[in-house]
Amino acid sequence: MHYVTDEPVQATLPPHKTIIVLIDPISTSCRIAREISKRGHHVLALWTSKYAGDSPDRRDKRSPAKYGCSGLRYKLELEEGRDWNWEDSAEGGVDSVLTIVNGVAATFRLKIVGCLAGSGWSRANALADALAEKLGLPPRLASSPEKDRDVRNKNTQQQLLKESGLRCIRQVCGSELDGAVMEFLEAETYPVVVKPASKSDGKGASIKLCRTKKEAVDHFNHLIGSAPSEIEVICQEYLRGTEIIVDNVSYNSTHKTCMVYKYDKRPANGERNVYFAMIPVESDSPEASVAIPYVRNVLDVFGVVNGPTHAECILTEDGQGPVLVELSIRPHGGDGSWSALSRALTGGYSQIEASVDSMLDPMAFEQMPNAPPSPFLAHGLQVHLISYSAGEVIATPGFEVIKRLPSFASLSSSVGIGSNVEYTIDLSTSPGVCLLLNKDQSKLNKDLEYLRYTEEINALFVYKTRVESLARPTAATFGSAHQRIKSMEKPSLLRIFSNDRPELARQGLMKKMTTVDASKEVVVVTDPYSTGCLIVNEMISRGYNVIALWTLGFSEEMKTHTPTAAGEMKYYAEITECESLADTVQAIYKAAGNLRVVACLAGGEAGVDCADAVSERMSLRTNGTGIPNRRDKKVQQEIIRDAGMRSVRQAAGKKFEDVEAFLKSEQYPVVVKPTDSAGSDGVKLCHNFEEAKEHFNHLFEVEAVNGGYNTEVLCQEFLRGKEYVIDQVSRDGIHKTMMVWVYDKRPANNSAFVYFGMVPVDPTSMEARILIPYARGVLDALGVKNGPSHAEVILTSSGPCLVEMNVRAHGGDGNWRTLARGLTGGYSQGKYTMKKMICSYDDILVANTAGHCFRPYLLSRQSRLPSILTLTKSSSPLFQICLPLPSNRQVKRSFLFHSQEERLSLPQDMISFVNSLRLFTWRLESKSDHSLREPLICSRALAASFSCIPTKISSRLTLQGFAKWRSRMSYLNTSVQVP
């Protein structure tokens, strides 16, 4: 199946009375034949015994449509065994073939002007060389005393390099396991490469990276035993480095480089070196600057004087330069699917056009540049598709998605309805090749990321029903960690691709069915409370199952800490952390059953360490455990200080003596807080030594809000300046900023840090331009590569300085979510936390806010600590005032109030707000800053006097308060009822 335009071939020049002989014109050579036909020349195709015959497979291999050239018509096709015979070992055996070829030319009154082998098979090349010599055509190889040596043989190639003084590979070659071969296998460092010396027979011939001597011996014997005749097998050292491709075309010993590529090879499906992409390399790059002259020297050593060549080299890690793996005296293969990429990057030519020029238009060849332009005229690459699943295909929805990408150029695949797809472990098992081209590098990268995401979720194909376990395999199952997933027919979830790439929806793409539906997948969330509950809801809304993993010591009260917006939490399973990591992972697999575990992330501060350890152990996206105690605020400051970033002066300890010297020398006030806490739990601004000492000791006596007791206390300098919040989501080390906020903090109720509001900051503002890069630098320093993060930073006179970095979502029950969505146009940190772990994401922080918004906190200055209050709408008149305000978007009760009777305390920090009086979160939003200002005045005054009124207390202040502020509310076309 080819998604390339296959127009009928029409000659662009007047017909010539000339014909070119192509032997086995398969793959790229078929495209060369099409280019020859376009120029008005004729093509005679000679098919050797490898491709001759009437079997469907043979006919398919001979068909031009297989290589994207359906319009190509040969002048004549002659098959070995039916139309001609050749005994390559017989003296003068080529004469019979020559007679037939000359007879064809005479019949059509055409002149033979070229002869070329179209495949890398040694027999085809030998026939092409013999015919060219008999016909008096320019030879591919120069005549020399070395002519009897087969330079297409990989062993001969390395011998010639060694004799010429060029760098070569350590190797041994033989047709049996004799002393030399065994001596090499015993002495060489593993792994080693074992492969056939030539392509004289394709049956059973394969290259293998052998990791042990036994594996090498077994593969050696396999190659010898599978060949129908005696062959030679090479055992080579394994070269570590970057694999470089150099494609040349030669004419009269003048070599011109058409393109240089490098392979992107990574582990997949249990194999270490799977081809993911072929990336063009500019000719003045460090890699090409050494590879191009080296390969041209190789061509001279091998005596190549005419025609296309394809060299594979390794730029080794030791810095000694390139070394040849092998030189193929033929065009670059891959069905020539790369040719459109080459033409776009160079301005109109590729190795295909250059090869035809060298045969038919020498003047055009001379005018061709010696190397591709640098920089390229566009950005692009050839993507090798990867399948992480296998089965019989009944639909190819992923192909239609890929074709809608803005960078899409072409898609070549042999996979269609009824095809059997295998796990991709090499080029032969890749389901296809896709070319991506774009003038904009960022857009190209975006499309490439999306294509890879399509592969990861197994969205390329839908398979015939095959019921089996979808549980994620482990290294013990397959020998290494990788995905092998079978699909189910008609999955219950339709993933909405237009949500992932909104611009694709405008092209008519709405919904596509994936091969592995989310209902067969499960996400593990550690300690899901507060905003973590909303993240869980986001996952469930997309069809995923969720397992709640509660860490040891997590308080029962916090397990019920569910925001009102989250509703009733329905988990697939709930488990508790075990004493060991191995037992915890085993418990997760047991709870998941047949479901595949696709992600593990923290649902709250207390679950961060556990999520990192579990995700790392289960080979999921992770921040890992390479930096111990990443949550420790003291450790955070030490790490960013070592990274050269502004940090806080501090001291920490488990006993007061550890911090006493710091407290005596530091200028007051100082901040004293636990090293491991959530929100502002236990944070206090101490104005003298005695107060600091008292609070230090107090922190070891009280239970933390998340459960458990503090083990270490941190004393820090007091940073003067505004406090900002930077909320981000990361994926594979790429950080996306969701929102920047600034806290409105003022003194109240004898506390220095009471939160009055949280105001969004325009990302184009000067503050944001300073804060965002700083926060991302902190994430890099802390090794945070995946998941949500919530940074609190003080913008001091000397620049930004980290207060703390929380590697979890912004808390506060996620009641900022509606505000964030309103400002950004539809997304928030909660949504993209889910997407970063399982999907991909493309959104960035919106440059200009959609309106004027803020989030005020309502607080009380009435001290009625022992009072038991019955809270109803009528007893909370502020409800009636908030609801009709034009800017109101949400009035929300605190999540912790489950009963009608609840005890209140004075709010002094964020935690006491949550546990006591933050009864409402009032979100105000308006297109006009003026209309926003009036309700703010009302909210502040009302909250100061009576944010909550007990029904059992007759309050004259309440009635006076309403009368006082009724006039301020006169612009509302509604009446406020006084209880």
ZAMARGU-4260 file (C-alpha; in steps of 0.2 Angstrom, whole numbers, plus 5000, padded with zeros to 4 digits):
<rodrens>
0) 5000/5000/5000 | 5008/5016/4995 | 5001/5034/4999 | 5012/5042/4986 | 5006/5050/4970
5) 5008/5037/4956 | 5005/5046/4940 | 5007/5037/4923 | 5025/5040/4917 | 5025/5053/4903
10) 5041/5057/4894 | 5046/5075/4897 | 5058/5075/4882 | 5056/5069/4865 | 5058/5050/4863
15) 5076/5045/4860 | 5082/5030/4850 | 5091/5023/4865 | 5088/5010/4878 | 5096/5006/4895
20) 5097/4988/4901 | 5092/4986/4920 | 5095/4969/4928 | 5083/4966/4942 | 5075/4984/4943
25) 5068/4983/4961 | 5067/4995/4975 | 5076/5012/4971 | 5081/5005/4954 | 5063/5005/4948
30) 5062/5023/4952 | 5078/5026/4942 | 5069/5016/4928 | 5055/5028/4929 | 5066/5043/4928
35) 5074/5036/4913 | 5057/5034/4905 | 5052/5052/4910 | 5067/5058/4900 | 5061/5049/4884
40) 5073/5034/4885 | 5068/5015/4884 | 5071/5002/4898 | 5074/4984/4895 | 5072/4974/4911
45) 5081/4958/4913 | 5075/4947/4928 | 5087/4935/4936 | 5081/4918/4943 | 5079/4926/4960
50) 5064/4937/4953 | 5058/4927/4938 | 5043/4915/4939 | 5024/4916/4939 | 5021/4915/4958
55) 5011/4929/4966 | 5026/4934/4976 | 5038/4935/4961 | 5025/4945/4951 | 5023/4957/4965
60) 5042/4960/4967 | 5043/4964/4948 | 5028/4976/4949 | 5033/4994/4948 | 5017/4998/4958
65) 5026/4990/4973 | 5039/5004/4973 | 5027/5018/4969 | 5030/5018/4951 | 5013/5011/4944
70) 5014/5022/4928 | 5031/5014/4923 | 5031/5003/4907 | 5046/4993/4902 | 5050/4992/4883
75) 5052/4973/4886 | 5054/4961/4901 | 5064/4945/4899 | 5065/4932/4913 | 5080/4920/4916
80) 5075/4902/4912 | 5061/4907/4901 | 5069/4920/4889 | 5087/4918/4893 | 5100/4908/4902
85) 5117/4912/4910 | 5130/4901/4917 | 5141/4914/4926 | 5154/4901/4929 | 5155/4896/4911
90) 5168/4903/4900 | 5160/4915/4888 | 5143/4912/4897 | 5138/4930/4895 | 5138/4929/4876
95) 5121/4921/4875 | 5113/4935/4885 | 5122/4948/4875 | 5115/4940/4859 | 5097/4942/4866
100) 5100/4960/4872 | 5107/4965/4855 | 5093/4956/4846 | 5080/4966/4856 | 5089/4983/4852
105) 5090/4978/4834 | 5072/4973/4833 | 5066/4990/4840 | 5080/5000/4831 | 5087/5006/4848
110) 5105/5010/4854 | 5110/5002/4870 | 5118/5017/4880 | 5118/5010/4898 | 5118/4994/4909
115) 5115/4994/4927 | 5112/4981/4941 | 5096/4986/4950 | 5099/4975/4966 | 5113/4972/4978
120) 5113/4953/4973 | 5131/4948/4968 | 5125/4938/4953 | 5115/4953/4946 | 5130/4964/4948
125) 5142/4951/4940 | 5130/4950/4925 | 5129/4969/4923 | 5148/4971/4924 | 5150/4957/4911
130) 5137/4965/4899 | 5144/4982/4901 | 5161/4976/4896 | 5155/4967/4881 | 5144/4982/4875
135) 5159/4994/4877 | 5149/5004/4890 | 5158/5014/4904 | 5162/5001/4918 | 5156/5003/4936
140) 5174/4997/4942 | 5191/5002/4936 | 5202/4989/4928 | 5216/4984/4939 | 5226/4970/4945
145) 5213/4969/4959 | 5199/4966/4947 | 5198/4948/4951 | 5194/4952/4969 | 5175/4955/4973
150) 5175/4972/4980 | 5156/4969/4984 | 5161/4956/4997 | 5162/4964/5014 | 5177/4954/5019
155) 5187/4960/5004 | 5181/4978/5007 | 5189/4977/5024 | 5205/4969/5018 | 5207/4983/5004
160) 5205/4996/5018 | 5218/4988/5028 | 5230/4987/5014 | 5227/5005/5009 | 5230/5012/5027
165) 5212/5018/5029 | 5203/5014/5046 | 5195/4997/5045 | 5186/4985/5057 | 5193/4970/5066
170) 5186/4954/5059 | 5188/4937/5053 | 5180/4928/5039 | 5178/4909/5035 | 5166/4896/5029
175) 5169/4885/5044 | 5172/4887/5062 | 5191/4884/5060 | 5205/4890/5072 | 5205/4908/5066
180) 5187/4910/5068 | 5186/4902/5085 | 5202/4912/5091 | 5193/4928/5086 | 5177/4924/5095
185) 5187/4919/5111 | 5198/4935/5111 | 5185/4948/5105 | 5175/4959/5117 | 5157/4956/5116
190) 5145/4959/5108 | 5151/4955/5091 | 5143/4956/5074 | 5140/4939/5064 | 5134/4941/5046
195) 5136/4934/5028 | 5151/4941/5018 | 5140/4944/5003 | 5123/4943/4996 | 5126/4929/4985
200) 5111/4920/4992 | 5097/4929/5002 | 5090/4913/5010 | 5094/4913/5029 | 5106/4927/5027
205) 5105/4939/5041 | 5115/4951/5052 | 5115/4948/5071 | 5123/4956/5086 | 5128/4941/5097
210) 5131/4945/5115 | 5140/4928/5120 | 5152/4916/5112 | 5138/4903/5111 | 5126/4915/5102
215) 5140/4919/5090 | 5144/4901/5086 | 5126/4896/5084 | 5122/4910/5072 | 5138/4906/5062
220) 5132/4888/5060 | 5115/4894/5056 | 5121/4905/5042 | 5132/4891/5035 | 5118/4878/5036
225) 5104/4888/5029 | 5114/4893/5013 | 5111/4881/4998 | 5130/4883/4993 | 5146/4886/5002
230) 5146/4904/5008 | 5158/4914/5019 | 5153/4922/5036 | 5161/4937/5044 | 5163/4939/5063
235) 5167/4958/5067 | 5170/4969/5082 | 5155/4979/5087 | 5157/4997/5084 | 5149/5010/5096
240) 5145/5026/5089 | 5133/5035/5077 | 5129/5026/5060 | 5131/5038/5045 | 5125/5035/5028
245) 5134/5044/5013 | 5126/5042/4996 | 5137/5046/4981 | 5136/5046/4962 | 5152/5044/4952
250) 5156/5048/4934 | 5174/5045/4927 | 5180/5044/4945 | 5173/5061/4950 | 5162/5058/4966
255) 5148/5069/4970 | 5139/5067/4987 | 5120/5067/4985 | 5115/5066/5003 | 5122/5062/5021
260) 5110/5054/5034 | 5112/5048/5051 | 5101/5034/5059 | 5091/5036/5074 | 5092/5019/5082
265) 5084/5015/5099 | 5079/5000/5109 | 5061/4993/5105 | 5052/4977/5107 | 5067/4969/5116
270) 5080/4973/5102 | 5093/4986/5106 | 5095/4994/5089 | 5079/4997/5080 | 5078/5010/5066
275) 5067/5024/5071 | 5072/5037/5058 | 5084/5043/5045 | 5089/5061/5048 | 5098/5071/5035
280) 5114/5079/5040 | 5121/5095/5032 | 5137/5094/5023 | 5146/5106/5033 | 5141/5098/5050
285) 5155/5089/5060 | 5149/5072/5055 | 5148/5075/5037 | 5164/5085/5036 | 5174/5069/5041
290) 5162/5056/5033 | 5162/5063/5015 | 5181/5063/5012 | 5183/5046/5020 | 5170/5038/5009
295) 5177/5046/4993 | 5194/5039/4998 | 5185/5022/5000 | 5178/5023/4983 | 5195/5026/4975
300) 5202/5012/4985 | 5189/5000/4978 | 5190/5007/4961 | 5173/5014/4959 | 5172/5025/4944
305) 5154/5026/4938 | 5137/5025/4945 | 5128/5026/4962 | 5135/5020/4979 | 5128/5018/4996
310) 5141/5019/5011 | 5137/5014/5029 | 5150/5021/5041 | 5151/5022/5060 | 5158/5038/5068
315) 5165/5029/5083 | 5163/5036/5101 | 5182/5035/5103 | 5184/5050/5092 | 5196/5041/5079
320) 5184/5046/5065 | 5173/5036/5053 | 5175/5018/5049 | 5167/5009/5035 | 5154/4995/5039
325) 5150/4991/5021 | 5149/4999/5004 | 5135/4994/4992 | 5139/4998/4974 | 5121/5001/4970
330) 5109/5016/4974 | 5102/5019/4992 | 5088/5006/4995 | 5072/5008/5004 | 5062/5008/4988
335) 5068/5026/4985 | 5055/5033/4997 | 5068/5045/5003 | 5070/5053/4986 | 5056/5066/4989
340) 5065/5071/5005 | 5081/5073/4996 | 5074/5084/4982 | 5065/5095/4995 | 5081/5098/5005
345) 5093/5101/4990 | 5082/5111/4979 | 5077/5098/4966 | 5089/5083/4965 | 5092/5066/4973
350) 5103/5051/4970 | 5090/5045/4958 | 5092/5060/4946 | 5111/5061/4948 | 5112/5042/4943
355) 5103/5045/4927 | 5113/5061/4924 | 5129/5051/4925 | 5123/5039/4912 | 5113/5050/4900
360) 5118/5068/4903 | 5136/5071/4909 | 5135/5090/4907 | 5121/5090/4919 | 5131/5079/4931
365) 5146/5091/4930 | 5134/5106/4935 | 5128/5097/4950 | 5135/5103/4967 | 5149/5092/4975
370) 5139/5091/4991 | 5121/5095/4996 | 5118/5114/5001 | 5120/5119/5019 | 5109/5124/5027
375) 5096/5114/5019 | 5081/5122/5010 | 5069/5114/5022 | 5068/5103/5037 | 5063/5085/5036
380) 5067/5067/5040 | 5062/5049/5035 | 5052/5041/5049 | 5052/5022/5051 | 5036/5017/5059
385) 5037/5006/5074 | 5024/4993/5079 | 5022/4988/5097 | 5009/4975/5093 | 5006/4961/5081
390) 4991/4953/5073 | 4980/4952/5057 | 4975/4970/5052 | 4957/4974/5049 | 4959/4993/5049
395) 4973/5006/5047 | 4966/5021/5056 | 4983/5028/5061 | 4988/5030/5043 | 4973/5042/5040
400) 4979/5052/5055 | 4997/5053/5049 | 4991/5059/5032 | 4983/5074/5040 | 4998/5080/5049
405) 5004/5097/5042 | 5022/5090/5039 | 5016/5075/5030 | 5024/5072/5013 | 5022/5053/5009
410) 5018/5037/5017 | 5024/5020/5010 | 5018/5004/5018 | 5015/4986/5013 | 5002/4984/5026
415) 4984/4983/5021 | 4968/4975/5026 | 4972/4956/5030 | 4991/4959/5032 | 5000/4952/5047
420) 5010/4965/5057 | 5024/4959/5067 | 5033/4968/5082 | 5046/4980/5074 | 5063/4974/5078
425) 5072/4978/5061 | 5069/4987/5045 | 5060/4971/5038 | 5047/4971/5052 | 5044/4990/5051
430) 5026/4993/5045 | 5031/5007/5034 | 5041/5023/5031 | 5034/5041/5032 | 5042/5057/5026
435) 5039/5073/5036 | 5044/5090/5028 | 5041/5107/5034 | 5049/5124/5033 | 5047/5127/5051
440) 5057/5115/5062 | 5046/5117/5078 | 5031/5112/5068 | 5040/5097/5061 | 5045/5092/5079
445) 5027/5094/5084 | 5021/5082/5071 | 5035/5070/5074 | 5030/5069/5092 | 5012/5066/5088
450) 5017/5052/5076 | 5027/5044/5089 | 5013/5046/5101 | 5001/5037/5089 | 5013/5022/5088
455) 5015/5022/5107 | 4996/5020/5110 | 4996/5007/5096 | 4984/5018/5086 | 4991/5013/5069
460) 4981/4997/5066 | 4966/4988/5072 | 4968/4969/5073 | 4957/4955/5071 | 4950/4949/5088
465) 4963/4940/5098 | 4958/4938/5116 | 4973/4938/5128 | 4981/4947/5143 | 4984/4965/5141
470) 4994/4966/5157 | 5011/4975/5155 | 5025/4963/5152 | 5040/4964/5163 | 5059/4961/5159
475) 5057/4944/5167 | 5044/4940/5154 | 5053/4945/5138 | 5071/4947/5144 | 5070/4966/5143
480) 5057/4980/5147 | 5047/4984/5132 | 5029/4984/5125 | 5021/4970/5117 | 5002/4972/5117
485) 4988/4963/5108 | 4973/4973/5103 | 4954/4970/5106 | 4941/4972/5092 | 4929/4987/5094
490) 4937/4995/5110 | 4924/5004/5121 | 4933/5020/5121 | 4935/5032/5106 | 4950/5043/5109
495) 4947/5060/5102 | 4963/5064/5092 | 4956/5082/5088 | 4958/5085/5107 | 4977/5081/5105
500) 4979/5091/5089 | 4965/5103/5088 | 4971/5110/5070 | 4968/5092/5063 | 4949/5093/5067
505) 4948/5107/5055 | 4953/5095/5041 | 4938/5084/5045 | 4947/5072/5058 | 4935/5070/5073
510) 4937/5053/5081 | 4948/5038/5077 | 4948/5021/5086 | 4964/5015/5094 | 4970/4997/5094
515) 4971/4996/5113 | 4957/5005/5122 | 4959/5015/5138 | 4947/5003/5147 | 4960/4990/5146
520) 4973/5001/5154 | 4976/5007/5172 | 4984/5022/5180 | 4992/5021/5197 | 4990/5037/5207
525) 4998/5038/5224 | 4989/5047/5238 | 4975/5055/5227 | 4968/5070/5237 | 4965/5088/5234
530) 4969/5092/5216 | 4975/5074/5214 | 4956/5069/5214 | 4953/5080/5200 | 4967/5072/5190
535) 4959/5055/5194 | 4943/5061/5187 | 4951/5068/5171 | 4958/5051/5168 | 4942/5042/5172
540) 4933/5053/5160 | 4944/5047/5146 | 4941/5029/5149 | 4956/5024/5160 | 4954/5014/5176
545) 4963/5021/5191 | 4971/5012/5206 | 4974/5022/5222 | 4990/5018/5230 | 4990/5025/5248
550) 5007/5027/5256 | 5012/5020/5273 | 5007/5033/5287 | 4995/5043/5276 | 4981/5049/5287
555) 4964/5042/5285 | 4956/5059/5286 | 4966/5065/5271 | 4960/5049/5261 | 4943/5057/5262
560) 4950/5074/5257 | 4940/5075/5241 | 4935/5092/5233 | 4917/5095/5230 | 4920/5096/5211
565) 4927/5078/5211 | 4911/5071/5218 | 4912/5053/5224 | 4928/5044/5220 | 4927/5028/5211
570) 4943/5018/5210 | 4946/5002/5200 | 4956/4997/5216 | 4963/5004/5232 | 4979/4997/5239
575) 4992/5002/5253 | 5010/5003/5250 | 5020/4988/5256 | 5036/4987/5267 | 5046/4984/5251
580) 5046/4992/5234 | 5045/4974/5226 | 5030/4969/5236 | 5022/4986/5232 | 5024/4983/5213
585) 5018/4965/5215 | 5002/4972/5223 | 4999/4984/5209 | 5001/4970/5196 | 4989/4959/5206
590) 4976/4973/5208 | 4978/4977/5189 | 4974/4960/5184 | 4973/4959/5165 | 4974/4978/5163
595) 4990/4986/5157 | 4998/4998/5169 | 5002/5014/5158 | 5007/5027/5171 | 5011/5030/5189
600) 5010/5048/5196 | 5008/5057/5213 | 4991/5063/5218 | 4998/5073/5232 | 5014/5079/5241
605) 5015/5063/5252 | 5014/5052/5237 | 5029/5060/5227 | 5043/5048/5233 | 5032/5033/5231
610) 5027/5037/5213 | 5045/5040/5208 | 5051/5024/5215 | 5036/5014/5208 | 5036/5022/5190
615) 5055/5019/5189 | 5053/5001/5195 | 5039/4997/5182 | 5049/5006/5168 | 5036/5019/5166
620) 5038/5038/5163 | 5047/5043/5179 | 5058/5056/5187 | 5067/5042/5195 | 5076/5040/5212
625) 5093/5046/5206 | 5091/5062/5218 | 5086/5056/5235 | 5075/5067/5246 | 5071/5078/5231
630) 5056/5084/5241 | 5067/5090/5255 | 5067/5109/5255 | 5085/5110/5261 | 5091/5097/5248
635) 5082/5108/5235 | 5092/5123/5240 | 5108/5114/5240 | 5105/5107/5223 | 5101/5123/5214
640) 5115/5132/5223 | 5127/5119/5216 | 5119/5122/5199 | 5124/5141/5201 | 5107/5147/5204
645) 5101/5159/5217 | 5096/5150/5233 | 5091/5154/5251 | 5103/5155/5266 | 5098/5141/5277
650) 5102/5128/5290 | 5092/5112/5295 | 5093/5100/5308 | 5085/5086/5319 | 5090/5095/5335
655) 5091/5113/5339 | 5110/5113/5341 | 5111/5110/5322 | 5103/5127/5318 | 5108/5137/5333
660) 5123/5145/5326 | 5113/5150/5310 | 5099/5158/5321 | 5111/5168/5331 | 5120/5175/5315
665) 5105/5177/5303 | 5096/5194/5302 | 5078/5193/5308 | 5065/5189/5304 | 5068/5171/5298
670) 5057/5157/5292 | 5056/5141/5302 | 5047/5126/5294 | 5047/5107/5291 | 5059/5101/5277
675) 5045/5090/5271 | 5028/5097/5271 | 5013/5102/5261 | 5006/5119/5258 | 5011/5131/5271
680) 5009/5118/5285 | 5020/5123/5300 | 5028/5138/5291 | 5031/5153/5303 | 5040/5169/5302
685) 5050/5171/5318 | 5055/5189/5323 | 5068/5184/5337 | 5079/5170/5343 | 5067/5164/5356
690) 5052/5163/5345 | 5062/5153/5332 | 5068/5141/5345 | 5051/5139/5352 | 5043/5135/5335
695) 5058/5123/5330 | 5054/5112/5345 | 5035/5114/5343 | 5036/5107/5325 | 5043/5090/5332
700) 5028/5089/5344 | 5014/5091/5331 | 5007/5079/5318 | 5009/5085/5300 | 4994/5088/5290
705) 4997/5073/5278 | 5000/5062/5293 | 5015/5057/5303 | 5028/5068/5312 | 5041/5080/5306
710) 5059/5073/5306 | 5069/5088/5302 | 5066/5107/5303 | 5073/5120/5291 | 5078/5138/5296
715) 5079/5150/5281 | 5083/5169/5278 | 5067/5179/5275 | 5066/5184/5257 | 5058/5201/5254
720) 5048/5202/5238 | 5032/5196/5230 | 5029/5177/5230 | 5025/5169/5213 | 5019/5152/5208
725) 5024/5144/5192 | 5013/5129/5188 | 5021/5117/5174 | 5019/5100/5167 | 5034/5091/5160
730) 5036/5076/5148 | 5053/5069/5144 | 5062/5084/5150 | 5052/5097/5140 | 5043/5109/5152
735) 5027/5118/5148 | 5021/5132/5158 | 5002/5131/5162 | 5000/5147/5173 | 5010/5160/5183
740) 5002/5167/5198 | 5006/5180/5211 | 5000/5178/5229 | 4991/5192/5238 | 4998/5189/5256
745) 4995/5201/5270 | 4996/5201/5289 | 4980/5196/5298 | 4975/5188/5314 | 4992/5190/5321
750) 5000/5180/5307 | 5012/5188/5294 | 5007/5176/5279 | 4988/5176/5277 | 4983/5172/5259
755) 4971/5185/5253 | 4971/5181/5235 | 4980/5173/5220 | 4981/5184/5204 | 4986/5177/5187
760) 5001/5185/5179 | 5002/5188/5160 | 5016/5177/5153 | 5022/5191/5142 | 5025/5202/5157
765) 5043/5206/5163 | 5041/5196/5179 | 5035/5180/5169 | 5049/5181/5157 | 5061/5181/5172
770) 5052/5168/5182 | 5048/5155/5169 | 5066/5151/5163 | 5071/5151/5182 | 5058/5138/5187
775) 5063/5127/5172 | 5081/5128/5177 | 5076/5123/5194 | 5067/5108/5187 | 5082/5103/5176
780) 5093/5105/5191 | 5082/5094/5202 | 5081/5081/5188 | 5062/5083/5186 | 5058/5077/5168
785) 5040/5071/5170 | 5024/5076/5178 | 5016/5092/5186 | 5026/5104/5197 | 5021/5119/5208
790) 5036/5131/5211 | 5035/5145/5224 | 5047/5158/5220 | 5051/5175/5228 | 5056/5189/5216
795) 5069/5198/5226 | 5079/5213/5222 | 5093/5202/5216 | 5082/5191/5205 | 5071/5176/5208
800) 5074/5164/5222 | 5066/5147/5225 | 5056/5145/5241 | 5051/5127/5237 | 5048/5116/5222
805) 5033/5104/5224 | 5034/5089/5211 | 5015/5088/5211 | 5000/5098/5205 | 4995/5114/5212
810) 4985/5111/5227 | 4970/5120/5234 | 4958/5107/5228 | 4961/5112/5211 | 4948/5126/5213
815) 4959/5137/5202 | 4955/5125/5187 | 4940/5135/5180 | 4950/5151/5181 | 4965/5144/5172
820) 4953/5136/5159 | 4945/5153/5156 | 4961/5162/5154 | 4970/5150/5143 | 4956/5145/5132
825) 4952/5128/5139 | 4966/5119/5148 | 4974/5118/5165 | 4988/5109/5174 | 4976/5095/5179
830) 4971/5091/5162 | 4989/5091/5155 | 4996/5081/5170 | 4985/5066/5163 | 4991/5069/5146
835) 5009/5070/5150 | 5009/5053/5158 | 4999/5044/5145 | 4997/5054/5129 | 5006/5069/5122
840) 5003/5088/5123 | 5005/5103/5112 | 4998/5117/5121 | 5008/5131/5128 | 5004/5145/5140
845) 4992/5158/5132 | 5001/5174/5129 | 4987/5186/5134 | 4973/5182/5146 | 4955/5181/5140
850) 4949/5193/5154 | 4953/5200/5171 | 4952/5187/5185 | 4958/5184/5202 | 4954/5171/5216
855) 4951/5179/5233 | 4951/5169/5249 | 4936/5174/5261 | 4941/5174/5279 | 4934/5179/5296
860) 4941/5190/5309 | 4928/5184/5322 | 4935/5173/5335 | 4922/5160/5340 | 4933/5145/5342
865) 4923/5135/5354 | 4906/5139/5344 | 4898/5125/5335 | 4890/5132/5320 | 4876/5125/5309
870) 4880/5131/5292 | 4866/5134/5279 | 4863/5145/5265 | 4852/5156/5275 | 4865/5157/5289
875) 4879/5162/5277 | 4872/5178/5268 | 4888/5180/5258 | 4881/5166/5247 | 4867/5177/5242
880) 4878/5192/5238 | 4891/5182/5229 | 4879/5172/5217 | 4872/5187/5207 | 4888/5196/5205
885) 4892/5199/5186 | 4910/5192/5188 | 4906/5177/5198 | 4910/5161/5191 | 4910/5149/5206
890) 4906/5150/5224 | 4912/5134/5232 | 4912/5127/5250 | 4927/5119/5257 | 4929/5100/5255
895) 4931/5096/5273 | 4914/5100/5279 | 4904/5084/5279 | 4892/5087/5293 | 4880/5101/5297
900) 4889/5106/5313 | 4907/5111/5311 | 4920/5120/5322 | 4929/5135/5315 | 4946/5143/5319
905) 4954/5159/5314 | 4964/5157/5297 | 4982/5161/5299 | 4989/5151/5284 | 4984/5141/5270
910) 4982/5125/5280 | 4971/5133/5293 | 4961/5140/5279 | 4958/5122/5272 | 4954/5115/5289
915) 4943/5129/5296 | 4936/5144/5288 | 4939/5144/5269 | 4921/5140/5267 | 4920/5147/5250
920) 4932/5149/5235 | 4925/5163/5225 | 4931/5164/5208 | 4929/5181/5199 | 4931/5183/5181
925) 4927/5198/5169 | 4932/5205/5152 | 4932/5222/5161 | 4944/5226/5175 | 4932/5239/5181
930) 4918/5227/5184 | 4929/5216/5193 | 4935/5229/5205 | 4917/5232/5213 | 4914/5215/5219
935) 4931/5213/5226 | 4928/5228/5237 | 4911/5220/5243 | 4919/5203/5246 | 4933/5210/5256
940) 4921/5221/5267 | 4909/5207/5269 | 4922/5194/5273 | 4929/5206/5286 | 4913/5208/5295
945) 4903/5192/5293 | 4908/5179/5281 | 4899/5166/5292 | 4884/5169/5304 | 4878/5156/5316
950) 4859/5153/5315 | 4858/5153/5334 | 4866/5170/5336 | 4856/5186/5333 | 4869/5198/5326
955) 4865/5216/5325 | 4881/5218/5316 | 4875/5207/5302 | 4860/5218/5299 | 4870/5233/5300
960) 4883/5226/5288 | 4869/5222/5275 | 4862/5239/5276 | 4880/5247/5275 | 4884/5238/5259
965) 4867/5237/5250 | 4871/5254/5242 | 4887/5247/5235 | 4877/5233/5227 | 4864/5244/5219
970) 4871/5241/5202 | 4865/5223/5203 | 4847/5221/5197 | 4843/5209/5211 | 4838/5211/5229
975) 4847/5203/5243 | 4837/5195/5256 | 4842/5198/5274 | 4839/5183/5285
</rodrens>
